[in-house]
Amino acid sequence: MSNRVDPNLIKELREYGLKDAGKCYNCGNCTAICDLSTPENPFPRKMVRYVQLGQKEKILKSPEPWLCYYCGDCSIRCPREADPGETMMVLRRYLTSLYDWTGFSKKFYTSEKFETTAVAAIGILVGLGMIFWGIANHAMIDWKHADVSSVWSTAGMEIADLVMASILSFFLLTNLFRCVKLVMGDYFKKVPLKMYYEEFKYLLVQFATQKQFDGCKTKGNRARWIAHLAIMTGYATIFLLVVVFLNGLPFMGINFLKFQRGWASMGHVNEISIFNPLRLLGYYSFFALMYGTSYVIYSRLKKTAPQFKNTHSTDWMFLILLQATAITGILINLGHIFNWVFFSYAIYVIHMMVAIPMLVLEVPFAKWAHLAYRPVVLMLMKVKGRYISEYEEIKGAVLEPEVAL
């Protein structure tokens, strides 16, 4: 294995938010008190040491940054105030940029100006596109009822959703493939596909429950886990409704669930009961996102815990876009219910100007990508451990007598 030293690694990582890793003198206290560290994958001491020694290639292949949920215990108890938890967070940003073959992630994480400009540019283009689309269909616009489908056709929005889903899937899956290949290393070709398939359920459980996060026993971690789970489930619900399922749920003025075809037009929300499960999912998304993001915003402003002490620009962009998506979404729903026609159409455009940049840019390239990488890496560690246990240990036991001879 190559063991080249990159003398500029610490300097490079400072662009991602690294501050105090140089203070660490390798006492190992952080690893000893970490509830999630294991003999097979010890952290954060090992990763901090890699940073100090310029071991870029080893970091690139390391799963440990994704096994850390930043409970902050290691940072609280560090005798040198080296903030190892924040170093792990920096490494997650760094790895996200290394997995991304396009280079966008690196620009998002190292240039606040680039991220802001990219989000604003996409948002403005979406807004202009929606306005010109509406002008082209002006003869069909219903000014008596709040019906967005009269301005932006359901068929057209479905095509736009498919295009967006394709773009998202391409970038996210290709980056995930690079992650899997790097983390598995030599085991990438050894492990049979069947084993990945059999452990896929573990990935789904970790994604849906963030169960590993709750394994941190630090004081106050349960509240942070609930907020994290609320954000993840609230956003995942919107993501699935907007991108994966198409055509039918009119909660946020976007065509969702394809099996809902024919229920009602997007604008006529009053035709669907407020207790319809699909609308309830939309309301859950709103309240979950507002609770989770409000908790994190307050914590970051007040710096209530170590993980909120240092805030990267991408953290704020993530929170702002989330809240804006949730708020504009519920406003569309209210506009439909009370038949505020012009308000509904205007807020729908604003909603799309917020939601689409977040989906197209933030999901595959920035903060949201963590939601994909973490459960995938957790599954990979389970697969790798199982393969070693079932194949390599058995093989070693068989060969041992021959070696002895």
Secondary structure as UniProt FT lines:
FT   TURN            7..8
FT   HELIX           9..14
FT   TURN            15..17
FT   HELIX           21..23
FT   HELIX           29..33
FT   HELIX           45..53
FT   HELIX           56..60
FT   HELIX           64..67
FT   HELIX           73..77
FT   TURN            79..80
FT   HELIX           84..99
FT   HELIX           104..110
FT   HELIX           112..136
FT   HELIX           138..140
FT   TURN            143..146
FT   HELIX           148..150
FT   HELIX           154..184
FT   TURN            185..186
FT   HELIX           187..190
FT   HELIX           193..209
FT   TURN            211..212
FT   HELIX           213..215
FT   TURN            219..220
FT   HELIX           221..239
FT   HELIX           240..244
FT   TURN            251..252
FT   HELIX           258..260
FT   TURN            261..262
FT   HELIX           269..271
FT   TURN            274..275
FT   HELIX           277..302
FT   HELIX           306..308
FT   HELIX           313..337
FT   TURN            338..339
FT   HELIX           341..357
FT   HELIX           358..362
FT   HELIX           363..365
FT   HELIX           367..369
FT   HELIX           370..387
FT   HELIX           388..392
FT   HELIX           393..404
//
